[in-house]
Amino acid sequence: MRLYLDTADLGQIREMARLGVLDGVTTNPAIVAGTEKSYRNAVEDIAEVVDGPVFAQVIAADADEMVREARGYQEWAADVVAKIPATRAGFEALSRLRTGGIPAGTTVVFSVEQAVLAAKNDASFVAPYVGRLDDAGSDGVETVRRMQEIYDTYGFETELLAASIRNTTQAVALYEAGVDAVTMSPEVLEAHIPHPKTDEGVAGFEAAWGDRGSPLDERGDSS
Ligand code: E4P
């Protein structure tokens, strides 16, 4: 299972990379706009701090321009994957990009049908929006589970990358469904760490050890 961080915040990317769990970073136009950097600078900066792909979405709405942007992004860093929205123009652009060997996949995905078209198109990934599906009155996790089942049945190689994850309950349900990959905000990833019983347990061990200091500084006991 691959785990991506959905942000352009370099400090948070560095902090989470230190935990050793990051496989790359996803962005979208709203995330990049929030940095007030040029698109290129935002992607280049992320690529410098993360070990893994940077996902960058095309802005254009027509196929020719989507293809041009996705090709151009390849010049910005060594491992950029173009995100192409699941529109008619997007599927056409994806087909041309894949034929040309440009890494690209399908994003802003809201239905099983779109996920099937993406896989038939050899998308490198497909990103269903779990939280936004829930907002729209659907069941995001269940939609992803159905996609995963269909992908497994046909042996599609497209990575099923669950996006728009709002909390750890959704994340855990996605892990249970065996999803290929997840992308989440630093806040949702951060929420994976603490547990009150862990804090309580650590405090108990600290109290038991008292003021003995580091085991490395203890005087040797030859007996
Ligand atoms: C995926 O790569 C998107 O950037 C993202 O997960 C969108 O999620 P949102 O619903 O939080 O905007």
Boltz pocket constraint, residues with backbone or C-beta under 6 A from the ligand:
constraints:
  - pocket:
      binder: B
      contacts: [[A, 6], [A, 26], [A, 27], [A, 28], [A, 107], [A, 127], [A, 129], [A, 131], [A, 132], [A, 163], [A, 164], [A, 165], [A, 183]]
      max_distance: 6.0
